[in-house]
């Protein structure tokens, strides 16, 4: 096997650094992708006049259009109406999990899977509370269902769009809308059955044992602050002797130090006036403690906070989404964006103990925030801040009437694309135009709902993927793999590609995984002299199988806080699911796409 050329070494090193940065997660994926593209241009691996061609790629346009259409369908009330009919099916736990997860799975085939999950999250939590079950029983199955549904159609997930577009570059013909369905639907159906009938039992007992009629999250999850007042009976007393803190409902993290962190309290510590105690507990239990102990529940409200009228006060819980402008920012930004009409009361973060004051917090995706505000404005503020409300929201009646027209427009767009009258991106743009005329979606919402970091990631990584091919790196890697696996059947190599793609998608963005693995899989197929479609489809399936970690897919990240899951909880259900998918999808791929 020949040694790598200088260009091959350079693009391999750039890609390796990029993948490490993706997996590290310290920097945003879109920033890392731009960095990777700039390095490739500087080293002459991507011509400067072609550096931004990726942003006009059909895959990028299609992904943006699908995100907009997903929001339009949400506005029309499509999934919410269906969910309303399923809410009564919660008596039996198997039917409860199966019905809600099935809705998410089907919806994810035709709309953004994170959007489908966001629509069903409040329904799942409300029905869990009604049935006196832990939300943890439902939320991980829902997240996995949203991922499974995405693999069933072309528009279900960005990796499928990328794979279809790459096939067009290789063969001149892209995969069609439902080419993914023969394998994807069967895999998704069996995966759904596993999750609903068996998988939920693999969630740790302490997560699924919480009664849904109790606090929505584990009592130890919420960090709040209590200030000791002058008339408090606790002043001068040992905290260890205070009966209010000797229950299992409240845990003291420490007392606020000057640096904003919690200072651990020794057993002999005596309360002083003005002490700010950092405690963890359910806010529902705090009021009685506040009243009995001369304490004040602190919020992030500044002196300029706009206090709502007493009859319009509300505390509402919301999950910070990956696209929320709050990510990486703190209290001051929350005040600014809400025009000082929202105040942070508490924060929960993935079941961990937080030891920093509220005013020093930097919000992260998956954080659960307890916010105080005005009933007249809090819905709009949650939407602007991209927070997922953890309570069933009323559905706008004026949009329920748009369900049928919205579905007809969507079906017409798919039909035009399938028969080849226009390309699918053009058909989707036509549908968006119809939704604007129907007032299902506004022009402002179009720009707000596009996940720009994903668009930037795709636009930047597409030229890098082409550089892998133009430098001959994909052929070199394919030959290296073939040399190491000499004599093994093509079906074994197909399985290895599937497993490798699964592994990458568990630690880096699935779109980036597809962009890297697609050219390598085609090069291996061409070297073997077999049909490359099966190898491309194996990449599509593998990229949609991020079930082992909470960081592999946005859906996994965003249920971590509400479900009270730990990092290591996901593989318990995810690993058996991935093994089942491998066992099912390899024979299906060989049957549907013969080598």
C-alpha positions as CSV (number, residue, x, y, z in Angstrom):
1,X,0.0,0.0,0.0
2,X,1.4,3.4,-1.1
3,X,2.2,6.1,1.5
4,X,-0.1,9.1,1.8
5,X,0.8,12.1,-0.3
6,X,1.3,15.5,1.3
7,X,-2.3,16.7,0.4
8,X,-3.7,13.4,1.7
9,X,-1.8,13.8,5.0
10,X,-3.0,17.4,5.3
11,X,-6.7,16.8,4.7
12,X,-6.6,13.7,7.0
13,X,-5.0,15.8,9.8
14,X,-7.5,18.6,9.3
15,X,-10.4,16.1,9.4
16,X,-9.0,14.3,12.5
17,X,-8.7,17.6,14.4
18,X,-12.2,18.5,13.3
19,X,-13.6,15.2,14.6
20,X,-11.8,15.5,17.9
21,X,-13.3,19.0,18.3
22,X,-16.7,17.8,17.4
23,X,-16.5,15.0,20.0
24,X,-15.0,17.4,22.6
25,X,-18.0,19.6,22.4
26,X,-16.3,22.7,23.8
27,X,-16.9,24.7,20.6
28,X,-20.0,24.8,18.6
29,X,-20.2,22.4,15.6
30,X,-20.7,25.2,13.1
31,X,-17.7,27.1,14.3
32,X,-15.5,24.0,14.1
33,X,-16.8,23.3,10.6
34,X,-15.9,26.8,9.4
35,X,-12.5,26.4,11.0
36,X,-12.0,23.1,9.1
37,X,-13.0,24.7,5.8
38,X,-10.7,27.7,6.3
39,X,-7.8,25.4,7.0
40,X,-8.6,23.4,3.9
41,X,-8.6,26.6,1.8
42,X,-5.3,27.9,3.3
43,X,-3.6,24.6,2.5
44,X,-4.9,24.7,-1.0
45,X,-7.1,21.6,-0.6
46,X,-10.3,23.5,-1.4
47,X,-10.0,26.2,-4.2
48,X,-11.0,29.6,-2.7
49,X,-13.6,30.2,-5.5
50,X,-15.3,26.9,-4.4
51,X,-15.2,27.4,-0.7
52,X,-18.8,28.4,-0.3
53,X,-20.4,26.3,-3.0
54,X,-21.7,24.0,-0.3
55,X,-24.2,26.6,0.9
56,X,-26.0,26.4,-2.4
57,X,-26.0,22.6,-2.4
58,X,-29.4,20.9,-2.8
59,X,-28.9,19.0,0.5
60,X,-28.5,22.3,2.4
61,X,-31.6,23.9,0.8
62,X,-33.6,20.8,1.5
63,X,-32.6,20.6,5.2
64,X,-33.6,24.3,5.6
65,X,-36.9,23.8,3.8
66,X,-37.8,20.8,5.9
67,X,-37.2,22.7,9.1
68,X,-39.5,25.5,7.9
69,X,-42.2,23.0,6.8
70,X,-41.9,21.3,10.2
71,X,-42.7,24.5,12.0
72,X,-45.6,25.2,9.6
73,X,-47.1,21.7,10.4
74,X,-46.6,22.5,14.1
75,X,-48.4,25.8,13.7
76,X,-51.3,24.0,11.9
77,X,-51.7,21.7,14.9
78,X,-51.1,18.4,13.0
79,X,-49.3,16.5,15.6
80,X,-51.1,18.1,18.6
81,X,-54.5,17.1,17.2
82,X,-53.4,13.5,16.8
83,X,-51.9,13.6,20.3
84,X,-55.2,14.8,21.7
85,X,-56.9,11.6,20.5
86,X,-54.2,9.5,22.0
87,X,-54.2,11.1,25.5
88,X,-56.9,8.7,26.8
89,X,-54.8,5.7,25.9
90,X,-52.7,5.9,29.1
91,X,-54.3,3.3,31.3
92,X,-51.9,0.5,30.3
93,X,-48.2,1.4,30.5
94,X,-47.4,-0.5,27.3
95,X,-50.1,1.2,25.3
96,X,-49.1,4.5,26.9
97,X,-45.5,4.3,25.8
98,X,-46.3,2.7,22.4
99,X,-49.0,5.2,21.4
100,X,-47.0,8.3,22.3
101,X,-43.8,7.0,20.8
102,X,-45.6,5.8,17.7
103,X,-46.9,9.4,17.0
104,X,-43.3,10.8,17.4
105,X,-41.9,8.1,15.1
106,X,-44.4,8.7,12.3
107,X,-44.2,12.4,12.6
108,X,-40.4,12.3,12.5
109,X,-40.6,10.6,9.1
110,X,-42.0,13.8,7.6
111,X,-40.8,16.6,9.8
112,X,-37.8,17.6,11.9
113,X,-37.4,14.9,14.5
114,X,-36.5,17.3,17.3
115,X,-39.5,19.4,16.4
116,X,-41.8,16.3,16.6
117,X,-40.3,15.5,20.0
118,X,-40.8,19.0,21.2
119,X,-44.5,18.8,20.3
120,X,-45.0,15.6,22.3
121,X,-42.9,16.4,25.3
122,X,-45.6,18.3,27.2
123,X,-48.1,15.7,26.3
124,X,-45.9,12.9,27.6
125,X,-45.2,14.7,30.9
126,X,-48.9,15.6,31.4
127,X,-50.1,12.1,30.7
128,X,-47.3,10.6,33.0
129,X,-48.5,12.8,35.8
130,X,-52.1,11.9,35.2
131,X,-51.3,8.2,35.2
132,X,-49.0,8.6,38.2
133,X,-45.9,7.4,36.3
134,X,-42.4,8.8,36.1
135,X,-41.7,10.9,33.0
136,X,-38.5,8.9,32.7
137,X,-40.5,5.9,31.5
138,X,-41.7,7.9,28.5
139,X,-39.1,10.5,27.5
140,X,-36.2,8.2,26.5
141,X,-38.5,6.0,24.4
142,X,-39.9,9.2,22.8
143,X,-36.4,10.5,22.0
144,X,-35.4,7.1,20.5
145,X,-38.7,7.0,18.5
146,X,-37.9,10.4,17.0
147,X,-34.5,9.1,15.8
148,X,-36.0,5.9,14.4
149,X,-38.7,7.7,12.5
150,X,-36.1,9.9,10.8
151,X,-34.5,7.0,8.9
152,X,-37.7,6.0,7.1
153,X,-37.9,8.8,4.4
154,X,-35.6,11.1,2.5
155,X,-36.6,14.1,4.5
156,X,-36.7,12.4,7.9
157,X,-33.2,13.4,8.9
158,X,-30.3,15.4,7.4
159,X,-28.1,12.4,6.9
160,X,-30.6,10.9,4.5
161,X,-30.7,14.1,2.5
162,X,-26.9,14.1,2.4
163,X,-26.7,10.5,1.3
164,X,-29.3,11.1,-1.5
165,X,-27.4,14.1,-2.8
166,X,-24.1,12.3,-2.7
167,X,-25.6,9.4,-4.7
168,X,-26.6,12.0,-7.3
169,X,-23.0,13.2,-7.6
170,X,-21.7,9.6,-8.0
171,X,-24.4,8.1,-10.2
172,X,-26.3,11.1,-11.6
173,X,-29.5,10.0,-9.8
174,X,-30.4,10.8,-6.2
175,X,-32.3,8.4,-3.9
176,X,-36.0,9.1,-4.1
177,X,-38.3,10.1,-1.3
178,X,-39.3,6.6,-0.2
179,X,-36.1,4.7,-1.3
180,X,-35.2,4.7,2.4
181,X,-38.5,3.2,3.4
182,X,-38.2,-0.6,2.7
183,X,-35.3,-0.8,5.2
184,X,-36.1,2.1,7.4
185,X,-39.8,1.3,8.1
186,X,-39.1,-2.2,9.1
187,X,-36.1,-1.2,11.3
188,X,-38.1,1.6,12.9
189,X,-41.2,-0.6,13.5
190,X,-39.1,-3.3,15.2
191,X,-37.1,-0.7,17.1
192,X,-40.4,0.9,18.2
193,X,-41.7,-2.4,19.4
194,X,-38.5,-3.1,21.4
195,X,-38.5,0.4,23.0
196,X,-42.2,0.2,24.0
197,X,-42.4,-3.4,25.1
198,X,-38.9,-4.2,26.5
199,X,-36.5,-1.2,26.3
200,X,-38.2,1.0,29.0
201,X,-37.6,-1.7,31.5
202,X,-33.9,-1.2,31.1
203,X,-34.1,2.3,32.4
204,X,-32.5,2.4,35.9
205,X,-35.0,1.6,38.6
206,X,-34.4,4.8,40.5
207,X,-35.3,6.8,37.4
208,X,-38.5,5.0,36.6
209,X,-39.7,4.4,40.2
210,X,-40.7,8.0,40.8
211,X,-44.5,8.5,41.0
212,X,-45.6,11.0,38.3
213,X,-48.0,12.6,40.7
214,X,-45.1,13.9,42.8
215,X,-42.6,16.5,41.7
216,X,-41.9,16.4,38.0
217,X,-38.2,16.0,38.6
218,X,-36.2,14.3,41.3
219,X,-36.4,16.4,44.4
220,X,-32.6,16.9,44.5
221,X,-32.5,18.4,41.0
222,X,-33.6,22.0,41.5
223,X,-31.2,24.6,42.8
224,X,-32.8,27.6,44.5
225,X,-31.7,30.3,46.9
226,X,-33.0,31.2,50.3
227,X,-32.0,34.4,52.2
228,X,-32.0,34.4,56.0
229,X,-34.1,37.4,57.3
230,X,-33.6,39.3,60.6
231,X,-36.7,37.8,62.2
232,X,-35.8,34.3,61.2
233,X,-35.7,31.8,64.1
234,X,-32.7,30.2,62.4
235,X,-30.4,33.2,63.2
236,X,-27.7,32.0,65.6
237,X,-28.8,28.4,65.5
238,X,-26.9,25.4,64.2
239,X,-28.2,24.4,60.7
240,X,-27.8,20.8,61.7
241,X,-30.4,21.4,64.5
242,X,-32.9,23.1,62.1
243,X,-35.9,20.7,61.7
244,X,-36.9,22.2,58.3
245,X,-33.6,21.0,56.8
246,X,-33.7,17.6,58.3
247,X,-36.3,16.2,55.9
248,X,-35.7,14.4,52.7
249,X,-37.4,17.1,50.7
250,X,-34.7,19.8,51.0
251,X,-30.9,19.4,50.8
252,X,-28.5,22.2,51.6
253,X,-25.7,22.6,49.1
254,X,-23.9,25.3,51.0
255,X,-23.9,29.0,51.8
256,X,-23.1,31.5,49.1
257,X,-19.5,32.7,49.2
258,X,-18.2,36.0,47.8
259,X,-16.9,34.2,44.6
260,X,-20.5,33.1,43.8
261,X,-19.9,29.4,44.6
262,X,-21.4,27.3,47.4
263,X,-19.2,27.1,50.5
264,X,-19.7,23.7,52.2
265,X,-21.2,24.1,55.7
266,X,-19.5,22.4,58.7
267,X,-21.8,20.8,61.2
268,X,-21.2,23.7,63.7
269,X,-22.2,26.4,61.3
270,X,-24.6,29.0,62.8
271,X,-27.0,31.0,60.6
272,X,-26.5,34.7,60.2
273,X,-28.7,37.4,58.9
274,X,-28.2,37.9,55.2
275,X,-26.9,34.4,54.6
276,X,-27.9,33.1,51.2
277,X,-28.4,29.3,51.4
278,X,-28.1,27.3,48.2
279,X,-30.6,24.5,48.5
280,X,-31.9,21.7,46.3
281,X,-35.5,20.7,46.4
282,X,-38.9,20.9,44.8
283,X,-40.2,24.5,44.8
284,X,-43.6,23.2,45.8
285,X,-42.2,22.3,49.2
286,X,-40.2,25.5,49.6
287,X,-43.1,27.8,50.4
288,X,-43.9,26.1,53.7
289,X,-40.3,26.3,54.7
290,X,-40.0,29.9,53.8
291,X,-43.1,30.8,55.8
292,X,-42.1,28.9,58.9
293,X,-38.4,29.9,59.0
294,X,-38.2,33.6,58.1
295,X,-36.5,32.9,54.8
296,X,-37.0,34.6,51.5
297,X,-37.0,32.7,48.2
298,X,-34.6,34.6,45.9
299,X,-35.0,35.0,42.2
300,X,-32.8,36.6,39.5
301,X,-35.1,39.6,39.5
302,X,-33.3,42.9,39.7
303,X,-34.7,46.2,41.2
304,X,-35.9,47.0,37.6
305,X,-37.9,43.8,37.4
306,X,-41.4,44.4,36.1
307,X,-43.6,42.7,38.7
308,X,-46.8,41.2,37.2
309,X,-50.1,41.8,38.8
310,X,-50.9,39.2,41.5
311,X,-53.6,37.6,39.5
312,X,-51.3,37.1,36.5
313,X,-48.2,35.7,38.3
314,X,-47.0,32.3,37.1
315,X,-44.1,30.0,37.6
316,X,-43.4,27.7,34.6
317,X,-40.8,25.1,33.8
318,X,-39.0,25.0,30.5
319,X,-36.1,23.0,28.9
320,X,-33.3,25.0,27.2
321,X,-33.1,23.7,23.6
322,X,-29.9,23.5,21.6
323,X,-31.1,26.4,19.5
324,X,-32.0,28.6,22.4
325,X,-30.3,32.0,22.5
326,X,-29.8,31.4,26.2
327,X,-27.1,28.7,25.6
328,X,-23.8,29.9,26.9
329,X,-25.3,33.0,28.4
330,X,-26.5,33.9,31.9
331,X,-29.0,36.0,33.9
332,X,-28.2,39.3,32.4
333,X,-29.1,38.1,28.9
334,X,-32.3,36.6,30.2
335,X,-33.2,39.9,31.7
336,X,-32.4,41.7,28.5
337,X,-34.3,39.4,26.2
338,X,-37.4,39.4,28.4
339,X,-37.2,43.1,29.0
340,X,-36.9,42.3,32.7
341,X,-40.3,40.5,32.8
342,X,-38.9,37.0,33.5
343,X,-37.0,36.0,36.6
344,X,-35.1,32.7,37.2
345,X,-36.3,30.9,40.4
346,X,-34.5,27.6,40.0
347,X,-32.4,25.5,37.7
348,X,-32.0,21.7,37.3
349,X,-29.1,20.2,35.3
350,X,-29.1,16.5,34.4
351,X,-29.6,15.3,38.0
352,X,-26.2,16.8,39.1
353,X,-25.5,18.9,42.1
354,X,-25.0,22.6,41.1
355,X,-22.7,24.6,43.4
356,X,-22.8,28.0,41.8
357,X,-25.3,30.8,42.5
358,X,-28.0,31.5,40.0
359,X,-26.5,34.8,39.0
360,X,-23.3,33.0,38.0
361,X,-24.9,30.3,35.9
362,X,-24.3,29.8,32.2
363,X,-27.2,28.0,30.6
364,X,-26.6,24.7,28.8
365,X,-28.8,22.6,26.4
366,X,-31.1,20.4,28.5
367,X,-31.2,22.7,31.5
368,X,-34.6,22.9,33.1
369,X,-35.4,26.4,34.2
370,X,-38.1,27.5,36.7
371,X,-39.1,30.9,35.6
372,X,-41.4,33.5,37.2
373,X,-43.4,35.8,34.9
374,X,-46.7,37.2,33.6
375,X,-49.3,34.8,32.3
376,X,-50.1,37.2,29.4
377,X,-46.6,37.2,28.0
378,X,-44.8,34.0,29.1
379,X,-46.0,31.9,26.2
380,X,-44.5,34.3,23.7
381,X,-41.3,34.6,25.7
382,X,-40.8,30.9,25.8
383,X,-41.2,30.7,22.1
384,X,-38.7,33.6,21.5
385,X,-36.2,32.0,23.9
386,X,-36.7,28.6,22.3
387,X,-37.6,27.0,25.6
388,X,-39.7,23.8,25.7
389,X,-42.6,24.3,28.2
390,X,-43.0,21.3,30.5
391,X,-46.8,21.7,30.8
392,X,-49.5,21.0,28.2
393,X,-50.0,24.2,26.3
394,X,-53.4,25.3,24.9
395,X,-53.6,24.9,21.2
396,X,-54.5,28.0,19.2
397,X,-58.0,27.4,17.8
398,X,-57.4,29.5,14.7
399,X,-54.6,27.2,13.7
400,X,-56.5,23.9,14.3
401,X,-58.6,24.7,11.2
402,X,-55.5,24.6,9.1
403,X,-54.7,21.0,9.7
404,X,-56.2,19.5,6.6
405,X,-55.1,22.3,4.1
406,X,-51.6,22.1,5.6
407,X,-51.4,18.4,5.1
408,X,-52.8,18.7,1.5
409,X,-50.1,21.2,0.6
410,X,-47.4,19.0,2.1
411,X,-48.7,15.9,0.3
412,X,-48.8,17.9,-3.0
413,X,-45.2,19.0,-2.6
414,X,-44.0,15.4,-2.0
415,X,-46.1,14.2,-4.9
416,X,-44.5,16.8,-7.3
417,X,-41.1,15.8,-6.1
418,X,-41.7,12.0,-6.3
419,X,-43.1,12.1,-9.9
420,X,-40.2,14.3,-11.0
421,X,-42.2,17.4,-12.1
422,X,-39.8,19.5,-10.1
423,X,-36.9,18.7,-7.8
424,X,-37.8,18.1,-4.1
425,X,-36.1,21.3,-2.9
426,X,-38.1,23.3,-5.4
427,X,-41.3,21.5,-4.4
428,X,-40.7,22.2,-0.7
429,X,-40.0,25.9,-1.4
430,X,-43.3,26.0,-3.3
431,X,-45.1,24.5,-0.2
432,X,-43.5,27.2,2.0
433,X,-44.9,29.9,-0.3
434,X,-48.3,28.3,0.0
435,X,-48.0,28.3,3.8
436,X,-47.1,32.0,3.8
437,X,-50.2,32.8,1.7
438,X,-52.3,30.7,4.0
439,X,-50.8,32.5,7.0
440,X,-49.8,29.2,8.6
441,X,-46.3,30.6,9.0
442,X,-45.0,34.2,8.9
443,X,-41.9,35.4,7.1
444,X,-40.2,36.1,10.4
445,X,-40.8,32.5,11.6
446,X,-39.2,31.3,8.4
447,X,-35.9,32.8,9.4
448,X,-36.3,32.0,13.1
449,X,-37.0,28.3,12.5
450,X,-34.1,27.5,10.3
451,X,-31.4,25.8,12.4
452,X,-28.6,28.0,11.1
453,X,-25.7,26.2,12.9
454,X,-26.7,23.0,11.1
455,X,-26.9,24.9,7.8
456,X,-23.4,26.4,8.4
457,X,-22.1,23.0,9.4
458,X,-23.4,21.4,6.2
459,X,-22.3,24.2,3.9
460,X,-18.8,24.2,5.3
461,X,-18.3,20.5,5.4
462,X,-19.5,19.7,1.9
463,X,-16.4,21.2,0.3
464,X,-14.2,19.4,2.8
465,X,-15.9,16.1,1.9
466,X,-15.1,16.8,-1.8
467,X,-11.5,17.5,-0.9
468,X,-11.3,14.0,0.6
469,X,-12.2,12.7,-2.8
470,X,-10.2,15.1,-5.0
471,X,-7.0,14.4,-3.0
472,X,-7.6,10.6,-3.3
473,X,-7.9,10.3,0.5
474,X,-11.1,8.3,0.4
475,X,-9.6,5.8,-2.1
476,X,-6.5,5.5,0.1
477,X,-8.6,4.9,3.2
478,X,-10.8,2.4,1.3
479,X,-7.7,0.5,0.1
480,X,-6.3,0.5,3.7
481,X,-9.6,-1.0,5.0
482,X,-9.6,-3.6,2.2
483,X,-6.0,-4.6,2.9
484,X,-6.8,-5.1,6.6
485,X,-9.9,-7.1,5.8
486,X,-8.5,-9.0,2.9
487,X,-10.5,-12.1,2.1
488,X,-13.6,-11.1,4.1
489,X,-17.0,-11.1,2.2
490,X,-18.5,-7.8,1.0
491,X,-21.4,-8.4,3.5
492,X,-18.9,-8.2,6.4
493,X,-17.5,-5.0,5.1
494,X,-21.0,-3.6,4.8
495,X,-21.5,-4.5,8.5
496,X,-18.3,-2.8,9.5
497,X,-19.3,0.4,7.7
498,X,-22.6,0.3,9.5
499,X,-21.0,-0.2,12.9
500,X,-18.3,2.4,12.3
501,X,-21.0,5.0,11.3
502,X,-23.0,4.1,14.4
503,X,-20.0,4.7,16.6
504,X,-19.2,8.1,15.0
505,X,-22.8,9.3,15.2
506,X,-22.8,8.6,19.0
507,X,-20.0,11.1,19.5
508,X,-20.3,13.7,16.7
509,X,-23.0,15.3,14.7
510,X,-24.8,12.8,12.5
511,X,-24.7,15.1,9.5
512,X,-21.0,15.4,9.8
513,X,-20.8,11.6,10.2
514,X,-22.7,11.1,6.9
515,X,-20.5,13.6,5.1
516,X,-17.3,11.7,6.2
517,X,-18.5,8.2,5.8
518,X,-20.4,8.5,2.5
519,X,-17.4,8.8,0.2
520,X,-15.4,6.2,2.1
521,X,-18.3,3.7,1.7
522,X,-18.6,4.3,-2.0
523,X,-14.9,4.0,-2.6
524,X,-14.9,0.6,-0.8
525,X,-17.9,-0.6,-2.8
526,X,-16.2,0.5,-6.1
527,X,-13.0,-1.3,-5.1
528,X,-14.9,-4.5,-4.4
529,X,-16.8,-4.1,-7.7
530,X,-20.2,-4.2,-5.9
531,X,-23.3,-2.0,-5.8
532,X,-22.6,1.1,-3.8
533,X,-26.2,1.7,-2.9
534,X,-26.2,-0.8,-0.2
535,X,-23.1,0.8,1.4
536,X,-24.6,4.3,1.1
537,X,-27.8,3.0,2.8
538,X,-25.7,1.4,5.6
539,X,-24.3,4.9,6.3
540,X,-27.8,6.4,6.3
541,X,-29.0,3.8,8.8
542,X,-25.9,4.1,11.0
543,X,-26.0,7.8,11.1
544,X,-29.5,7.6,12.5
545,X,-28.5,5.3,15.3
546,X,-27.2,7.6,18.0
547,X,-28.6,5.8,21.0
548,X,-25.6,5.3,23.3
549,X,-25.0,8.8,24.7
550,X,-27.0,11.9,25.4
551,X,-24.6,13.9,23.1
552,X,-25.1,11.9,19.9
553,X,-28.4,13.4,19.0
554,X,-30.3,16.6,20.0
555,X,-33.3,14.5,21.0
556,X,-31.3,12.6,23.5
557,X,-29.8,15.8,25.0
558,X,-33.1,17.5,25.4
559,X,-34.8,14.8,27.4
560,X,-31.9,14.3,29.8
561,X,-33.0,17.1,32.2
562,X,-36.8,16.5,32.2
563,X,-36.3,12.7,32.5
564,X,-33.7,13.0,35.3
565,X,-31.4,10.7,33.3
566,X,-27.6,10.3,33.9
567,X,-25.0,10.1,31.1
568,X,-24.7,6.3,31.5
569,X,-28.4,5.6,31.4
570,X,-28.7,5.8,27.6
571,X,-26.6,2.8,26.6
572,X,-28.7,0.5,28.8
573,X,-31.5,0.7,26.3
574,X,-29.4,2.0,23.4
575,X,-26.9,-0.8,23.1
576,X,-29.4,-3.6,22.8
577,X,-31.4,-1.5,20.3
578,X,-28.3,-0.9,18.2
579,X,-27.5,-4.6,18.2
580,X,-31.0,-5.4,17.1
581,X,-30.8,-2.8,14.3
582,X,-27.5,-4.3,13.0
583,X,-29.0,-7.8,13.0
584,X,-32.1,-6.6,11.1
585,X,-30.7,-4.0,8.8
586,X,-27.8,-5.9,7.3
587,X,-30.0,-8.7,5.8
588,X,-32.5,-6.1,4.7
589,X,-29.9,-4.0,3.0
590,X,-28.6,-7.1,1.1
591,X,-32.1,-8.1,0.1
592,X,-33.4,-4.6,-0.9
593,X,-30.1,-3.4,-2.4
594,X,-28.3,-6.5,-3.7
595,X,-24.6,-6.3,-4.0
